[in-house]
Amino acid sequence: MKRQLTEKEFTLKKSHLLPFFILSFTLLPSQQTMATPASMVAVGLGVEYGGLGAQVFLPVRFDNLELYLSAGLMGYSSPGDHFGGGGGIGSNLYFAPNHSLGLYAGVVSLEREHDPYGMTSGFEYKVGGSLNYKFHFAKKGASGGSLGVSYNVYDGGSYPFISLGYRF
């Protein structure tokens, strides 16, 4: 039998994301020209894309930094057609024109929940963090592909993963 989180434990787990949200609001634009256009979107496969999903980049004030929100499909189970979504907030810090290190916080894993008959009844979302490296085939702010690796950690486990993406 799976243990349910108490309200205090659930609030504590949500508070782990607070530093990322505070950071994003301090970096959001005023009326100045921004380094990252607001309309940039990337699609891809990887934890930092929410599974199979997309990233929407936020405008920031710094030339070598990107912030993004992501959402995607992380799991599917049939029969019953249960879909598990993923998403979070992340950053890419460019240390060279085509290379970046990133941090990501959000859903990093799903575990299937089963009914008494052994059928999938839904998903348990595992919230955590990720450290990643990406090689971008185009320079920051330009359209092009990316290839990366990440190491993902959540309460109950950790694992490496790859990412493939394309920015429009």
KOLLUMMAR-719712 format. One record per residue: residue in three letters; x, y, z of N, C-alpha, C in turn. Coordinates in steps of 0.02 Angstrom, whole numbers. Example, Ala and Ser with C-alpha at 12.3 -4.5 7.8 and 13.67 -1.06 7.14 Angstrom:
2
   residuo      nc1      nc2      nc3     cac1     cac2     cac3      cc1      cc2      cc3
       ALA      660     -284      390      615     -225      390      660     -165      390
       SER      642     -112      354      684      -53      357      645        2      394
This chain:
168
   residuo      nc1      nc2      nc3     cac1     cac2     cac3      cc1      cc2      cc3
       MET       42      -59        0        0        0        0       45       62        0
       LYS       30      109      -43       71      169      -49       51      220        4
       ARG      100      251       36       88      301       87       72      368       55
       GLN       20      401       79        1      467       55       41      520       92
       LEU       61      573       57       97      628       88       50      668      133
       THR       76      689      190       37      734      232       39      804      201
       GLU       -4      847      224       -6      915      196       60      950      208
       LYS       92      940      266      156      970      281      210      945      233
       GLU      213      879      222      263      851      176      253      876      105
       PHE      190      881       83      175      904       15      196      977        7
       THR      183     1019       57      203     1089       55      279     1094       53
       LEU      314     1053       91      387     1054       91      414     1036       23
       LYS      386      984       -9      410      964      -75      398     1019     -127
       LYS      341     1053     -123      327     1108     -169      376     1165     -158
       SER      398     1175      -95      442     1231      -80      512     1221     -110
       HIS      530     1160     -131      595     1149     -163      600     1187     -229
       LEU      544     1201     -261      543     1237     -325      546     1312     -316
       LEU      535     1337     -255      531     1408     -242      593     1447     -266
       PRO      655     1423     -254      713     1462     -277      713     1473     -353
       PHE      690     1424     -393      688     1433     -465      638     1487     -485
       PHE      580     1488     -452      530     1538     -469      554     1608     -449
       ILE      586     1614     -391      612     1679     -369      665     1703     -419
       LEU      710     1659     -439      762     1676     -487      731     1699     -553
       SER      680     1664     -576      650     1682     -640      618     1751     -637
       PHE      586     1770     -581      555     1835     -577      607     1891     -571
       THR      664     1878     -541      716     1930     -537      749     1941     -604
       LEU      745     1892     -648      777     1898     -713      729     1919     -769
       LEU      664     1923     -753      616     1942     -804      627     2014     -826
       PRO      606     2031     -887      623     2096     -914      586     2154     -882
       SER      618     2212     -886      584     2275     -873      570     2303     -943
       GLN      577     2366     -954      565     2395    -1020      629     2397    -1062
       GLN      681     2362    -1042      744     2362    -1078      744     2310    -1133
       THR      793     2315    -1179      801     2264    -1230      828     2201    -1198
       MET      799     2144    -1217      818     2081    -1186      865     2042    -1230
       ALA      904     1998    -1199      952     1957    -1236      918     1898    -1270
       THR      865     1871    -1242      830     1813    -1270      762     1834    -1295
       PRO      747     1825    -1360      681     1842    -1385      627     1802    -1350
       ALA      569     1833    -1339      514     1800    -1302      481     1745    -1343
       SER      490     1744    -1409      452     1698    -1450      489     1633    -1466
       MET      547     1621    -1434      585     1561    -1449      551     1500    -1419
       VAL      547     1446    -1459      517     1383    -1438      562     1327    -1462
       ALA      569     1275    -1421      606     1216    -1440      563     1155    -1427
       VAL      570     1104    -1469      535     1041    -1459      588      986    -1453
       GLY      572      934    -1414      622      882    -1408      601      825    -1363
       LEU      649      782    -1351      641      723    -1308      694      727    -1254
       GLY      672      726    -1192      718      729    -1135      682      753    -1073
       VAL      712      743    -1016      681      763     -953      666      838     -954
       GLU      713      879     -977      704      951     -977      653      976    -1029
       TYR      627      931    -1070      572      947    -1116      505      922    -1088
       GLY      505      897    -1027      444      868     -999      429      799    -1028
       GLY      480      764    -1053      472      700    -1087      477      713    -1162
       LEU      423      700    -1197      418      719    -1268      376      782    -1268
       GLY      409      840    -1277      373      902    -1268      407      963    -1296
       ALA      395     1019    -1263      419     1084    -1288      445     1127    -1230
       GLN      488     1173    -1249      514     1225    -1204      494     1292    -1233
       VAL      470     1337    -1191      456     1406    -1211      504     1450    -1171
       PHE      545     1488    -1207      598     1527    -1175      570     1594    -1152
       LEU      592     1614    -1092      573     1678    -1063      626     1730    -1078
       PRO      606     1792    -1088      657     1844    -1099      696     1857    -1036
       VAL      763     1863    -1043      806     1877     -985      854     1934    -1003
       ARG      887     1961     -952      930     2019     -961     1003     2001     -976
       PHE     1021     1938     -975     1091     1919     -981     1103     1881    -1046
       ASP     1159     1898    -1080     1174     1868    -1145     1189     1794    -1143
       ASN     1217     1768    -1089     1237     1698    -1088     1189     1653    -1049
       LEU     1129     1678    -1033     1082     1640     -993     1014     1635    -1028
       GLU      983     1576    -1024      915     1565    -1048      874     1535     -992
       LEU      811     1556     -986      763     1525     -941      705     1500     -983
       TYR      677     1443     -964      621     1415    -1003      572     1379     -958
       LEU      511     1373     -982      460     1330     -953      451     1272    -1001
       SER      438     1213     -974      430     1156    -1018      367     1117     -999
       ALA      340     1082    -1048      282     1038    -1038      284      984    -1091
       GLY      263      924    -1072      263      870    -1121      230      807    -1094
       LEU      235      755    -1134      207      689    -1118      264      644    -1094
       MET      258      620    -1032      311      578    -1004      293      505    -1001
       GLY      230      489    -1002      210      419     -997      142      407    -1025
       TYR      132      345    -1048       67      324    -1074       58      251    -1054
       SER       -3      235    -1036      -18      166    -1017      -84      144    -1048
       SER      -83       86    -1077     -143       58    -1107     -151      -12    -1078
       PRO     -208      -40    -1064     -273      -12    -1076     -291       42    -1025
       GLY     -342       78    -1040     -363      132     -996     -343      200    -1020
       ASP     -297      202    -1068     -274      265    -1097     -257      317    -1044
       HIS     -208      301    -1002     -184      348     -952     -122      383     -979
       PHE     -124      449     -980      -68      489    -1003      -36      522     -942
       GLY       29      525     -940       66      559     -886      106      616     -914
       GLY       91      676     -892      126      735     -916      184      753     -871
       GLY      230      790     -900      288      815     -863      296      888     -877
       GLY      335      922     -837      347      992     -848      386     1023     -791
       GLY      412     1083     -803      450     1117     -752      479     1182     -778
       ILE      530     1206     -743      565     1267     -761      639     1251     -763
       GLY      675     1282     -810      746     1267     -817      786     1326     -842
       SER      851     1316     -844      897     1368     -868      954     1336     -907
       ASN      981     1374     -953     1041     1355     -990     1091     1412     -981
       LEU     1151     1397     -958     1204     1446     -952     1258     1429    -1003
       TYR     1266     1473    -1053     1315     1461    -1107     1384     1480    -1082
       PHE     1431     1433    -1086     1500     1446    -1069     1544     1449    -1132
       ALA     1516     1434    -1190     1548     1441    -1255     1490     1450    -1305
       PRO     1504     1473    -1367     1449     1486    -1414     1401     1428    -1426
       ASN     1425     1366    -1423     1382     1308    -1438     1375     1260    -1379
       HIS     1397     1279    -1320     1396     1234    -1263     1361     1267    -1204
       SER     1318     1229    -1169     1284     1256    -1110     1278     1204    -1055
       LEU     1277     1228     -994     1261     1188     -935     1192     1212     -912
       GLY     1152     1165     -889     1085     1184     -869     1062     1154     -804
       LEU     1013     1187     -774      978     1162     -715      905     1158     -732
       TYR      871     1108     -705      800     1098     -718      767     1075     -654
       ALA      708     1100     -640      668     1077     -582      597     1064     -606
       GLY      571     1007     -588      503      989     -609      494      914     -604
       VAL      447      889     -644      434      817     -646      492      784     -683
       VAL      526      737     -649      583      703     -680      570      628     -689
       SER      515      602     -660      501      531     -667      427      518     -652
       LEU      401      464     -680      334      441     -666      337      368     -644
       GLU      295      351     -596      287      281     -577      214      263     -586
       ARG      201      206     -618      132      184     -629       99      164     -563
       GLU       37      183     -556       -4      161     -500      -52      107     -526
       HIS      -63       56     -487     -104        0     -509     -166       -8     -465
       ASP     -220      -29     -496     -281      -45     -458     -274     -116     -430
       PRO     -322     -139     -391     -317     -206     -361     -312     -263     -411
       TYR     -330     -250     -474     -328     -302     -526     -263     -301     -567
       GLY     -217     -256     -548     -153     -252     -582     -153     -206     -643
       MET     -209     -172     -656     -213     -126     -712     -186      -58     -691
       THR     -156      -22     -738     -132       45     -722     -191       91     -710
       SER     -189      125     -653     -243      170     -636     -222      243     -639
       GLY     -160      256     -653     -133      324     -657      -59      324     -645
       PHE      -32      383     -632       40      391     -622       53      430     -558
       GLU      108      414     -525      133      454     -470      189      497     -497
       TYR      184      562     -489      234      608     -516      291      616     -468
       LYS      352      609     -493      413      617     -452      445      683     -471
       VAL      443      730     -424      471      797     -434      543      796     -410
       GLY      587      828     -448      657      829     -429      695      881     -469
       GLY      759      869     -476      803      915     -511      848      880     -560
       SER      878      919     -604      920      891     -656      978      939     -671
       LEU     1035      911     -683     1093      948     -707     1108      921     -776
       ASN     1115      966     -826     1125      942     -894     1178      981     -931
       TYR     1204      950     -982     1251      980    -1031     1219      973    -1099
       LYS     1223     1027    -1139     1198     1023    -1208     1249     1051    -1257
       PHE     1254     1015    -1314     1291     1042    -1371     1238     1068    -1420
       HIS     1243     1131    -1438     1195     1163    -1484     1228     1168    -1552
       PHE     1195     1143    -1603     1223     1145    -1671     1222     1215    -1700
       ALA     1182     1259    -1671     1181     1330    -1690     1197     1370    -1627
       LYS     1220     1431    -1636     1236     1473    -1578     1173     1495    -1541
       LYS     1181     1519    -1480     1125     1541    -1438     1080     1590    -1476
       GLY     1015     1577    -1473      967     1622    -1504      952     1605    -1577
       ALA      987     1557    -1606      975     1538    -1676      939     1471    -1680
       SER      903     1460    -1735      869     1396    -1746      921     1342    -1757
       GLY      906     1282    -1731      950     1226    -1741      940     1172    -1690
       GLY      974     1116    -1700      967     1059    -1656     1013     1061    -1596
       SER      998     1017    -1549     1042     1010    -1490     1043      937    -1469
       LEU     1097      918    -1437     1107      851    -1411     1135      859    -1341
       GLY     1106      823    -1293     1129      833    -1224     1124      771    -1182
       VAL     1153      777    -1122     1149      725    -1071     1128      758    -1006
       SER     1092      721     -964     1071      749     -900     1077      695     -846
       TYR     1085      719     -785     1083      675     -727     1026      700     -683
       ASN      977      657     -670      914      676     -639      907      643     -571
       VAL      885      683     -522      880      659     -453      811      676     -427
       TYR      780      628     -392      716      639     -359      714      597     -296
       ASP      666      610     -253      659      572     -191      644      499     -209
       GLY      691      456     -200      681      386     -215      725      360     -272
       GLY      764      403     -305      806      378     -358      843      432     -397
       SER      883      409     -443      919      453     -489      937      412     -551
       TYR      948      447     -607      966      413     -669      993      462     -720
       PRO     1036      440     -766     1058      481     -821     1009      475     -879
       PHE     1009      524     -923      965      522     -982      996      565    -1037
       ILE      974      555    -1099      997      596    -1155      939      642    -1176
       SER      956      693    -1214      905      737    -1242      922      754    -1314
       LEU      871      759    -1354      876      780    -1423      824      835    -1433
       GLY      843      890    -1463      795      944    -1472      808      985    -1534
       TYR      758     1026    -1551      765     1074    -1606      731     1138    -1586
       ARG      768     1193    -1593      743     1260    -1577      721     1296    -1641
       PHE      663     1327    -1638      637     1365    -1695      651     1439    -1687
